[in-house]
Amino acid sequence: MEPLEALREAGRIASKVRDTTLAEIEPGMKVEYICDLVNKRVDELGGRMAFPCNVDIDHVAAHYCAPINDKTVIPERSLVKLDVGVHIDGYIADTAKTVCFDTELEYLVEAAEAGLEAAIQTIRPNINANDVGAAIEEAIKRKGARPIRNLTGHKLARYVLHASGGSIPNVREFHGHTIREGDVYAIEPFAVPRTADGLVADGPPSNIYRMEKKRNVKGTAKKMQKFIQAEYKTLPFASRWVMRKFNTPEGAAAFQELLHAKSINSYPQLIERTHAKVAQAEHSVIVTEDGCEVTTA
C-alpha cells in the first residue's frame, strides 16, 4: 500500500473505532473493557494499534491506559477522553474525542472541538505553526474556556508517533516552525475552565511504555525484550499487552527487570495542575497545496 493510501486507511479505521466506541461509553463501565474493545475493533478492521488506547477521565489530560485486571470504572458526571491510534505498515492516524456526562461541562467539549476546527481551517503550507496555535487559542477562548499551554499537537512519521521537525501549539507562541506541504500532523487542542491553570504536570505511571534500548538480560526477560522489539518496534505499548503474553510470576518479575535495566521506560499520566476537568479533540491531517486533508474525520 502506498504511504498516502496507508495514512487514509489508518485514519478511516481510527475514526470508525473512535466513534463507535465513544457512543457506547457510559458511567460504571470498566476502563479495561473499553481499551480491549478498541484493540479488538482495530484488529477486526485490519489495522494495528499505533499506541495503547487512552481513556483519560476528568483532570487526567492524557496517557491513562488500563493495566491488566484494572478496576477503574467511568464515574458519574465525568469528562472522558478516548484517544485512539492506528497504523497501517507504520503510517499513523491519531484521533480523540470527549464524551461528557455533566451538562455543565459541555462547553469544554465544544471549546476543544472549536479549537480543532479553527486549526484545520488555518493550517496550510508556508504558514508558521504559531499562527495555527493562535487560531486554536482564540477559538477556545470564545467558548469561555482556555487551552492547556504545555500540550501540543505533534508531527507524525512512519513508526514514529512524535516525530522531530516541529509541533502544533495550542496557544500563540513566538518561535514556531514553518508548515510544509506533505507534512503529517496530529492536532489536539485541550480545553479547561478559565479558572484552571491550563498546565499539565507529570502524574503517576500511565501503564504505557516504550522500548528504550536492548540490554543484556537473560531468561524470561530476554524473551520478553525480544517480543517487545519485534511486536511494537518504536511505538508505545501497554503493560497489559505484554503481561497477557507472559502471564506468570516469572513474567511479572521479567517486566520489572526490563524496567530496572532501562530497556523499557514508562510514560507518566499528564494531570491538569489544578485538577480541573479537561476536554480534548484531535484529528490527524496531511498538509496539502491549499490546506489540509483530515484523515480521521
C-alpha positions, 0 to 999 in steps of 0.5 A: 500500500502506498504511504498516502493510501496507508495514512487514509486507511489508518485514519478511516479505521481510527475514526470508525473505532473512535466513534463507535466506541465513544457512543457506547461509553457510559458511567460504571463501565470498566476502563479495561473493557473499553481499551480491549474493545478498541484493540479488538475493533482495530484488529477486526478492521485490519489495522494495528494499534499505533499506541495503547488506547487512552481513556483519560477521565476528568483532570487526567489530560492524557496517557491513562491506559488500563493495566491488566485486571484494572478496576477503574470504572467511568464515574458519574458526571465525568469528562472522558477522553478516548484517544485512539491510534492506528497504523497501517505498515507504520503510517499513523492516524491519531484521533480523540474525542470527549464524551461528557456526562455533566451538562455543565461541562459541555462547553469544554467539549465544544471549546476543544472541538472549536479549537480543532476546527479553527486549526484545520481551517488555518493550517496550510503550507508556508504558514508558521505553526504559531499562527495555527496555535493562535487560531486554536487559542482564540477559538477556545477562548470564545467558548469561555474556556482556555487551552492547556499551554504545555500540550501540543499537537505533534508531527507524525512519521512512519513508526514514529508517533512524535516525530522531530521537525516541529509541533502544533501549539495550542496557544500563540507562541513566538518561535514556531516552525514553518508548515510544509506541504506533505507534512503529517500532523496530529492536532489536539487542542485541550480545553479547561475552565478559565479558572484552571491553570491550563498546565499539565504536570507529570502524574503517576505511571500511565501503564504505557511504555516504550522500548528504550534500548536492548540490554543484556538480560537473560531468561524470561526477560530476554524473551520478553525484550525480544517480543517487545522489539519485534511486536511494537518496534518504536511505538508505545505499548501497554503493560497489559499487552505484554503481561497477557503474553507472559502471564506468570510470576516469572513474567511479572518479575521479567517486566520489572527487570526490563524496567530496572535495566532501562530497556523499557521506560514508562510514560507518566499520566499528564494531570491538569495542575489544578485538577480541573476537568479537561476536554480534548479533540484531535484529528490527524491531517496531511498538509496539502497545496491549499490546506489540509486533508483530515484523515480521521474525520 
